[in-house]
Amino acid sequence: MPARALHRLTSRHPWLVGSLLLAATAWVCMYGKIWCFDTYEAHRFTARAMLTGTMRMRGMVSLAGHDEQVHHGAVYSNWSYGVPVLELPFHALAGALRICRGFFPDRAIYFVYLAAAMPLVWFGFERLLRDVAPHAADGTRRLVSWATTWMVLQVTLFPLMEDRFVIFEVTLAYMAICEMLALAAYLHARSRDAWQPGHVALMGAASGMGLLVRPTALLYACVWGALVALEARSRRVRSVLLFVATCAPFAAFWLYTNWIRTGSPLGLGYANSNPAWTLEMPVLRFGSQCIDSGAHLAQASVSLFCALFFYVRHPLGGTWLHDCFFDYEERDRTTEPFLGPAVLLMLGVVAWRFACRRERRLELWVPLAAIVVLFAAFVRRGEGFSWRYQADFWPLVVLAAVGYVRTLPTLALRVDARTAKLFFWVGFAALCRYLVPWQWSSGGPHGQGRAEVLWPRESVAAMEDRFQASRWGTDEPVPSRLACETRPHSFTHSDGTCDPYCDDGAGWGEGCSVSAVTNVYLGIPRKEGSSYELRFHTEGLAAREVKVYLDGSYYMARRTGGDADGPADFTADVTLDARAFHAPVVVAAVQWTTGTTPPPVHLLWIELR
C-alpha cells in the first residue's frame, strides 16, 4: 500500500516529490541541524545593526574579532553585506514575534533560501533539455533534468554544507545560490530566443545580489551581462537596459557599503582586517609580495593550476612562494585537487569542440574566458588558495557545460533513464566524499558533531548581551603614543575577541625588535583641522623612507634626522577627519621590509600627533 501510494504521488506530483527529495538531501548535508545558529556572529550582528540604523557591526573596537574590519573607529563585517541583507527580514520577523530574542537562526534562514532556489534550478535544466531534446518524453526529460540538478548541487554547493558550515562557507554558498538562480533564469530567457522581461530581470537581480554577497561575483555580473548582450539579438537593447536597470541598485549599494567600511567605493577593506594569523599581517596591510617577477608569476600559476586539477603539494614548487606565504588551505588535510582532473578534461573537451567546429558564437566562449580571468585574479593577488574558493569557479564550469550541450546535435544527445542513473550515482559519490554519518550527533552535550552550531536555548541570552555591548557600548580612551617599555600585548579569548585589540603590538617584540610589519592602535588627539603627523623613533634602520598604513590609506614616512643606521626619527604627514570617526582610535602599521626576514631594526616609540 505505501509503495502504491508513493508511485501515485510520484506520477501525479513529480515536481513536488523531486523538490522534497532535494530538500531532504540538503537537510542531511547540514546534519539535520537547521534550527541553529552559526558559530560566527558577523552576519546576524550586521543585520541586527542595520535594523537599528547603522552599517557598523560593532561600535567598540575592543570587541573586534579576527577577520573583522576596523575603519574610522568602528568595526565592520569582512564579508560584505549580501548575507546580512538576506537575513535582515527574518531577524525583523523574529523581533516582531519575540522569538529567540530577535535573532532568527541563520542556518534556518539559509535553508529557506536554498529550498526555494533548488526547484528553480531544476526548472532551468528542464528548459534546457526541452530545447535541445524536444522529442524526448516528458517523464524521461524530467527525470534527467532532476538528476542533473542533483549532480550539480552535489558538486557545487552541498560540499560547503557538509563540514564546518560557518561564515566563510555560508558566504560562498549564498553566492553559489545567486549564480545558479541567474543560470536558471538565463536558460529560460534564451529558450527559443524569447528573452522575456521577467527572466532578464531575474538574471540582473540574482547577479546584483551575488555581488553584494561576494566580490568575485562582479565577474559573474559581467558574464551574465555579456551573454544578454550577445544572445538577445532580436531584443538586445531592451534586454541589456533591463539587465542593467535591475542590477544597478545592487551595484550602487555595493559601492556605498564599500565606501562606508573602507573610505573608497572600490575598496574591499581587507587591508583593514584583523587577520587570524600574525603571518598574514604583512599580506593584508601592504599586499602580497609573492608576484614580484615574471618567474614567480609563472611559478604561482603552475602551482595553482596543479592544485586545482591534479594535486596540492607543499612546499609549492619553490622556496620563494613558501617564504612569502603563498599557501593553500586544504580540506580535511588531503592533497586531492580542488576541482579535479575530470573537470579539466571536461573543459578541454568543451574548448576543443568549440575550436574544431569553429563556433563563431562568442557567447559560447564567455565562461571559458571568465574561468581564465578568475584564475589569473587569484594568481595575481598572490595570497594562495583555500579549498572553499572552488565555489567561485563552479558556476562557470556548469555554464561551460551548458554551452557544450547546446552545440550537440539532437541525435547525439542521449536523454534516457541510463543518463539519469549516471548523473545520480556521480552526485551520490560526491555526496559520500565528505558526509560522515557517524559524526551526525557525536561530540558536545547536545550532539554538535561535525556541524559547529549554537543552540537557541543556550545561546540567545548571551548573544543578545554581546550584541547590546557591541552596538551601544563605548571604548576607553586609547593613548596616542606607545613606547617600547609599555608596548601593548593582545590576548585572544575563546570567543575570538581580543584584549584589548586584535594584533595590537603585533610585530613589536622583546628588546624593541620588529618583524616585517609592526601593527598598533593609536588614539587620535583632539585638534583643529585634519592634518596629523605619524612619528616614530628607530635604531638600526638605514632606509631614508618607509611605507606606513593608517586607517586604509598609505603614506611614506621620511627620515628627519640621525645617522644612516643609528637612532633616527621618521615622520609622515597624514590626513584624518576626526569628526568622521565613531571612536577616536585608528589602526597604524609600519612596513619595515618587503621581504619575509625580520630586519635588525628596533622601534623605540610611535605616536600620532
Secondary structure, DSSP 4 states (H G I P E B T S, - for coil): -HHHHHHHHHHH-HHHHHHHHHHHHHHHHTTT--S-EES--HHHHHHHHHHTT-S-SBS-GGG-BTTEEEETTEEEESS-SHHHHHHHHHHHHHHHHT-GGG---HHHHHHHHHHHHHHHHHHHHHHHHHHH-TTS-HHHHHHHHHHHHHHHHHHHTHHHHSS--SHHHHHHHHHHHHHHHHHHHHHHHTGGG---HHHHHHHHHHHHHHHHH-TTHHHHHHHHHHHHHHH--TTHHHHHHHHHHHHHHHHHHHHHHHHHHHSSTT---GGGB--SSGGGHHHHHH---S--SHHHHHHHHHHHHHHHHT---SS-SSHHHHHTT--EE-STT----SS-HHHHHHHHHHHHHHHHTT---GGGTHHHHHHHHHHHHHHHHTS-EEGGGGGGTHHHHHHHHHHHHHHS-GGG---SHHHHHHHHHHHHHHHHHH--GGGSS-STTTT-TTS-EE-HHHHHHHHHHHHHHHHH--PPP--SEEEGGG----EE-TTSBEES-TTTTEEE-GGGBEEEEEEEEEE----SSSEEEEEEEEES---SEEEEEETTEEEEEEEEEE-SSSSEEEEEEEE--GGG-SSSEEEEEEE--SSSSPPS-EEEEEEE-
